Amino acid sequence: MQEEEPTCPAGSSLSQNSERQNPALIDEPTCPAGSSLSQNSERQNPSLEDIMVTRSSMPPYEVFIKAIKPLWDSHWLTNMGKYHQELEKRLEAYLCVPRVSLMVNGHMALELAIQAFHFPEGSEVITTPFTFVSTTHAIIRNHLRPVFCDVKYSNGTMDPDRIEELITDKTVAILPVHVYGYPCDTESIRRVAEKYRLKVIYDAAHAFGVKYKGAGIGSYGDASIFSFHATKVYNTIEGGAVACSDSLYEKMYDLKNFGIRDEEHVASIGANAKMNEFSAIMGLCNLEYLEEELRLRGEIDRIYREEFHGLVEKGLLTLFSIPEETKRNYAYFPVLFQNEAVRDRVCGKLRKQGIYPRKYFYPITADQECFGNAYQDASLACARELSSRVLTLPIYASLKKEQLIRVINAVKAELMAVQSQ
Ligand SMILES: Cc1ncc(COP(=O)(O)O)c(C=O)c1O
């Protein structure tokens, strides 16, 4: 019998014919000349020497080209086509959730997931300010009021002990974020939500592939959203999804497709937030390399921890603590410096050396200028403290060992200089 062409595991219609070309910790140059990695940095055209905070993972070129050939021939580019449907099924299995509704991006996934609950205008949603501004925008754009809850110092997730004091007769939901992919205290949040009959919508934009207490992270709460933006652990170029129940899936379908049920029947007033077929194919391709992606990221995370051990012992650097029973995705490598001045000094020094970490998340969303001073008085001491001291360091699968060492040495050198002054 002839040997079969290698096919993708777990039943994908896509086959792979070469290895992913971005293994970490190897020596070949991996950044194509002239490529623009500007999506996550202020630098528009970083040089090959520059080290950005992240770098998009892509399947080998030939794999993607082969995968899009049938699509090219079919001319069926969107409208919940074959690849959209296939990716939904594959992600339901991978994320261990009942249903997955694919969206054009994570923000629309969140905005529409909130909309699906039909909360009365002006209702209050208890949320975290230690996040990307999308979380807060999604609430306000639904004509709801964000009520900011402080976070835990240990890992920046919502502090469940602070939720109850914020509940009023207008509270309808809790919207926590698994920030950096670190699981929230889902059990305590569930208890408060049940006591006050609140919905729980998780922003799991950072948490693709995370498991907590043996369950897929998207299986907690009434709904969870994921981002598949190019800078995330798993990307569909732009994209996102809502993980939800069967009944919510139907609502999400209407909301992302103008409320159209069939050619002559528009059941509700929906938006247009469908994922297109090119993105879905990118997602199917990237899924094949995900385990390797996570392994390589895990190795970088391990080296950072090993190398920074001495600084942590001396109290010069603090790492976030990861809840027990977490299967991680190593989406970010956030570190805390002693204070804002030291953080900014290290950040500035790294930039001068062509290393571009990010102050995720600074300032906290509640203090962003677009909201005026509306939330200035909110009691958010811990979130503000973390935000003033945090820096996320470069982590991505194709980060080479010498690049990683450059980052580590630069941080160490600057902290030693601070200490000796
Ligand atoms: C916490 C959080 N929520 C929501 C989003 C929005 O996702 P997207 O960029 O896919 O729209 C992001 C994006 O980075 C995010 O970090």
The ligand as an SDF file (V2000), in Angstrom:
LIG
                    3D

 16 16  0  0  0  0  0  0  0  0999 V2000
   -8.7250   41.6140   27.3150 C   0  0  0  0  0  0  0  0  0  0  0  0
   -9.1140   41.8500   25.8750 C   0  0  0  0  0  0  0  0  0  0  0  0
  -10.4100   41.8590   25.5530 N   0  0  0  0  0  0  0  0  0  0  0  0
  -10.8300   42.0430   24.2940 C   0  0  0  0  0  0  0  0  0  0  0  0
   -9.9200   42.2270   23.2620 C   0  0  0  0  0  0  0  0  0  0  0  0
  -10.4260   42.4890   21.8680 C   0  0  0  0  0  0  0  0  0  0  0  0
   -9.9950   41.5080   20.9660 O   0  0  0  0  0  0  0  0  0  0  0  0
   -9.7610   41.8630   19.4150 P   0  0  0  0  0  0  0  0  0  0  0  0
   -8.4900   42.6240   19.3220 O   0  0  0  0  0  0  0  0  0  0  0  0
   -9.6830   40.5160   18.7600 O   0  0  0  0  0  0  0  0  0  0  0  0
  -10.9280   42.6390   18.9490 O   0  0  0  0  0  0  0  0  0  0  0  0
   -8.5620   42.2170   23.5410 C   0  0  0  0  0  0  0  0  0  0  0  0
   -7.5870   42.4130   22.4530 C   0  0  0  0  0  0  0  0  0  0  0  0
   -6.4180   42.4010   22.5890 O   0  0  0  0  0  0  0  0  0  0  0  0
   -8.1300   42.0370   24.8880 C   0  0  0  0  0  0  0  0  0  0  0  0
   -6.8320   42.0490   25.2110 O   0  0  0  0  0  0  0  0  0  0  0  0
  1  2  1  0
  2  3  1  0
  2 15  2  0
  3  4  2  0
  4  5  1  0
  5  6  1  0
  5 12  2  0
  6  7  1  0
  7  8  1  0
  8  9  2  0
  8 10  1  0
  8 11  1  0
 12 13  1  0
 12 15  1  0
 13 14  2  0
 15 16  1  0
M  END
$$$$
